[in-house]
Amino acid sequence: MHVRLVLLAAIAALAVSSCSVILEADVQILEPGDCFDLDKLPDEVGSVQRRPCFGGNIARVAGWTDFSDYDEYPGMREFNGILANWCSRFVDDLETSVQYTVGWLVPTEASWGEGERQALCYYTAQ
């Protein structure tokens, strides 16, 4: 897997001011607790706009789940059935004090063919 991170705001500007830094980040490098902009998601997501966890339509990464036990591409219906349950339970375990909506990013059929087998769960405050 390649990791790509392009800095869109200068690090020096962050050190000198209190401005927000927005980074374009490969989805594969996101970790639980990282946040990204939901308003900028295309239909097929290879990268996201990683950003501070406040303001706007922000999603916070809850975690990853692995589908390496599946030989065949599960399809959206199966992904949705599994991840609706799994992601909700995962976020419930975070003991967040706010109401939230859960979502997920899954491999495309093409990326599945290239060996990608992980899905990302995220949540947004309501």
C-alpha positions, -999 to +999 in steps of 0.1 A: +000+000+000+013+034-008+010+062+017+005+097+004+002+128+024+002+163+009+004+192+032-021+219+021-012+244+047+023+253+059+035+238+092+051+272+099+018+289+097+004+265+123+032+273+147+028+311+142-010+313+142-040+294+154-053+286+119-067+252+111-046+228+091-063+206+065-044+177+050-052+155+021-046+120+034-048+086+020-077+068+037-054+039+046-034+060+070-063+072+091-064+060+127-092+059+154-097+095+166-087+111+133-112+134+116-120+141+080-144+163+060-176+145+049-186+173+025-157+165+002-162+128-003-165+116-039-183+083-048-150+065-048-127+076-019-089+071-021-081+101+000-099+125+023-095+159+037-081+152+071-088+181+096-092+191+132-122+175+149-144+206+152-168+226+130-185+217+098-196+183+086-168+163+103-164+125+106-143+109+133-127+075+126-140+049+150-119+020+137-112-005+110-126-040+103-110-067+082-127-088+055-097-109+046-118-141+054-139-133+023-127-147-010-154-130-031-163-093-031-192-092-005-212-064-024-228-034-008-258-052+006-236-075+027-211-047+036-240-026+048-256-054+069-223-063+086-210-027+091-243-012+103-241-036+133-203-036+138-198+001+135-226+009+158-213-014+185-178-001+180-189+035+185-211+025+215-179+012+231-163+046+229-188+058+255-193+091+237-218+115+254-233+128+222-258+115+198-241+103+166-247+089+132-225+060+120-211+055+085-184+035+067-161+034+038-156+001+020-133-012-008-146-009-043-148-040-064-117-029-083-097-023-051-109-056-037-094-072-068-061-055-059-062-070-024-079-043-003-099-060+025-105-034+052-135-011+058-134+021+079-161+030+104-167+066+113-192+086+132-205+122+132-222+141+160-258+150+154 
